[in-house]
Amino acid sequence: MRVGILGSGLMGGKLGTLFARAGHEVVFSYARSKEKLKRLARDARGNARPDTPAEAAMDADAVLLAVHWLRVEDVLDQAGDLSGKVIVSCSLPMNARNTDLVIAHTSSGAEALAKMIPKARIVAAFNTVPSEVLFGVYEARRKTVRPSLVHCGGNSAGKQIVATLIHDVGFDPWTPAPCASLGYIEPFALLVAQLAYEGTDGPELAYRFERFGE
Ligand SMILES: NC(=O)c1ccc[n+]([C@@H]2O[C@H](COP(=O)([O-])OP(=O)(O)OC[C@H]3O[C@@H](n4cnc5c(N)ncnc54)[C@H](OP(=O)(O)O)[C@@H]3O)[C@@H](O)[C@H]2O)c1
């Protein structure tokens, strides 16, 4: 596929590199320097090149949106017409200080994007938890009691694989059931981050979920 990367920072840079190495055609765009885009494309060692957001979006089979929520409007303006495209977004609707969601509970970043870009096919992905919030948890995993990491989803075979992966990297996998009510991934993602800091074991997480539901 041809994948346009809108925002070539931590997420866009890494994911674009993975896509290029998996054989896709990747266009890196939107960074503060052209040099950085060139370096990313060169280091990806695949079919990758640097260009503008408009070029990245043109003829793309899928577009990866990977900018801070405050930059979404700007990058979409530069990208031009994205109607009808598949847009995979990892842009969480966070405030400028990254301390809070600016959209939560009754809507989501994905829904807001869907309203901004007519007929686009929005996929909210890669936005489980910003990696930084888990640093404290990574340290705790060497302790006797493993920290819990919550995961959810509707596919039981998929969930089993996820549980194994979570266990292998040092956490105690924990899944809420049923999770159909967790319609909006973003508040859920932040809740998980908070629980990762504050929770001590599974039952406590379950208790906190009930309270959150109220
Ligand atoms: N990092 C995570 O673990 C993680 C996980 C899940 C979701 N997210 C979400 O994913 C999104 C991207 O996160 P990230 O960590 O990849 O952010 P990031 O590293 O800051 O990347 C943002 C990109 O936007 C570019 N940019 C910012 N201001 C610009 C401007 N004025 N003109 C041109 N380019 C500009 C940056 O340029 P430079 O490269 O020059 O800085 C960078 O390439 C955010 O919404 C975040 O909440 C992040």
The ligand as an SDF file (V2000), in Angstrom:
LIG
                    3D

 48 52  0  0  0  0  0  0  0  0999 V2000
    4.2270    8.8850   21.9760 N   0  0  0  0  0  0  0  0  0  0  0  0
    3.3640    7.9320   22.3280 C   0  0  0  0  0  0  0  0  0  0  0  0
    3.6920    6.9340   22.9700 O   0  0  0  0  0  0  0  0  0  0  0  0
    1.9350    8.0480   21.8730 C   0  0  0  0  0  0  0  0  0  0  0  0
    1.1050    6.9540   22.0780 C   0  0  0  0  0  0  0  0  0  0  0  0
   -0.2040    7.0260   21.6690 C   0  0  0  0  0  0  0  0  0  0  0  0
   -0.6750    8.1770   21.0730 C   0  0  0  0  0  0  0  0  0  0  0  0
    0.1370    9.2480   20.9070 N   0  0  0  0  0  0  0  0  0  0  0  0
   -0.4430   10.4320   20.2440 C   0  0  0  0  0  0  0  0  0  0  0  0
    0.0970   10.4780   18.9240 O   0  0  0  0  0  0  0  0  0  0  0  0
    0.2280   11.8290   18.5130 C   0  0  0  0  0  0  0  0  0  0  0  0
    1.6470   12.0680   18.1150 C   0  0  0  0  0  0  0  0  0  0  0  0
    2.4820   11.7860   19.2320 O   0  0  0  0  0  0  0  0  0  0  0  0
    4.0550   11.7670   19.0960 P   0  0  0  0  0  0  0  0  0  0  0  0
    4.5720   11.2980   20.4110 O   0  0  0  0  0  0  0  0  0  0  0  0
    4.4700   11.0740   17.8530 O   0  0  0  0  0  0  0  0  0  0  0  0
    4.3560   13.3430   18.9560 O   0  0  0  0  0  0  0  0  0  0  0  0
    5.6400   14.0440   18.4010 P   0  0  0  0  0  0  0  0  0  0  0  0
    6.8260   13.1370   18.5710 O   0  0  0  0  0  0  0  0  0  0  0  0
    5.6900   15.3890   19.0360 O   0  0  0  0  0  0  0  0  0  0  0  0
    5.3300   14.1740   16.8400 O   0  0  0  0  0  0  0  0  0  0  0  0
    4.5540   15.1820   16.2930 C   0  0  0  0  0  0  0  0  0  0  0  0
    5.0860   15.5610   14.9180 C   0  0  0  0  0  0  0  0  0  0  0  0
    4.4980   16.8130   14.5650 O   0  0  0  0  0  0  0  0  0  0  0  0
    5.5320   17.6960   14.1330 C   0  0  0  0  0  0  0  0  0  0  0  0
    5.1980   19.0830   14.3840 N   0  0  0  0  0  0  0  0  0  0  0  0
    4.8310   19.6550   15.5600 C   0  0  0  0  0  0  0  0  0  0  0  0
    4.6260   20.9640   15.4030 N   0  0  0  0  0  0  0  0  0  0  0  0
    4.8830   21.2360   14.0950 C   0  0  0  0  0  0  0  0  0  0  0  0
    4.8520   22.4050   13.3090 C   0  0  0  0  0  0  0  0  0  0  0  0
    4.5160   23.5810   13.8230 N   0  0  0  0  0  0  0  0  0  0  0  0
    5.1620   22.3010   12.0040 N   0  0  0  0  0  0  0  0  0  0  0  0
    5.5050   21.1230   11.4510 C   0  0  0  0  0  0  0  0  0  0  0  0
    5.5550   19.9660   12.1550 N   0  0  0  0  0  0  0  0  0  0  0  0
    5.2510   20.0350   13.4580 C   0  0  0  0  0  0  0  0  0  0  0  0
    6.7280   17.2900   14.9480 C   0  0  0  0  0  0  0  0  0  0  0  0
    7.9010   17.7890   14.3380 O   0  0  0  0  0  0  0  0  0  0  0  0
    9.3750   17.4240   14.8880 P   0  0  0  0  0  0  0  0  0  0  0  0
    9.6190   16.0010   14.4510 O   0  0  0  0  0  0  0  0  0  0  0  0
   10.2540   18.3720   14.1940 O   0  0  0  0  0  0  0  0  0  0  0  0
    9.3160   17.5710   16.3650 O   0  0  0  0  0  0  0  0  0  0  0  0
    6.6010   15.7800   14.9130 C   0  0  0  0  0  0  0  0  0  0  0  0
    7.1420   15.2610   13.7280 O   0  0  0  0  0  0  0  0  0  0  0  0
   -0.2240   12.6880   19.6940 C   0  0  0  0  0  0  0  0  0  0  0  0
   -1.5580   13.0750   19.4980 O   0  0  0  0  0  0  0  0  0  0  0  0
   -0.1050   11.7540   20.8920 C   0  0  0  0  0  0  0  0  0  0  0  0
   -1.0260   12.0960   21.9070 O   0  0  0  0  0  0  0  0  0  0  0  0
    1.4400    9.2040   21.2630 C   0  0  0  0  0  0  0  0  0  0  0  0
  1  2  1  0
  2  3  2  0
  2  4  1  0
  4  5  1  0
  4 48  2  0
  5  6  2  0
  6  7  1  0
  7  8  2  0
  8  9  1  0
  8 48  1  0
  9 10  1  0
  9 46  1  0
 10 11  1  0
 11 12  1  0
 11 44  1  0
 12 13  1  0
 13 14  1  0
 14 15  2  0
 14 16  1  0
 14 17  1  0
 17 18  1  0
 18 19  2  0
 18 20  1  0
 18 21  1  0
 21 22  1  0
 22 23  1  0
 23 24  1  0
 23 42  1  0
 24 25  1  0
 25 26  1  0
 25 36  1  0
 26 27  1  0
 26 35  1  0
 27 28  2  0
 28 29  1  0
 29 30  1  0
 29 35  2  0
 30 31  1  0
 30 32  2  0
 32 33  1  0
 33 34  2  0
 34 35  1  0
 36 37  1  0
 36 42  1  0
 37 38  1  0
 38 39  2  0
 38 40  1  0
 38 41  1  0
 42 43  1  0
 44 45  1  0
 44 46  1  0
 46 47  1  0
M  CHG  2   8   1  16  -1
M  END
$$$$
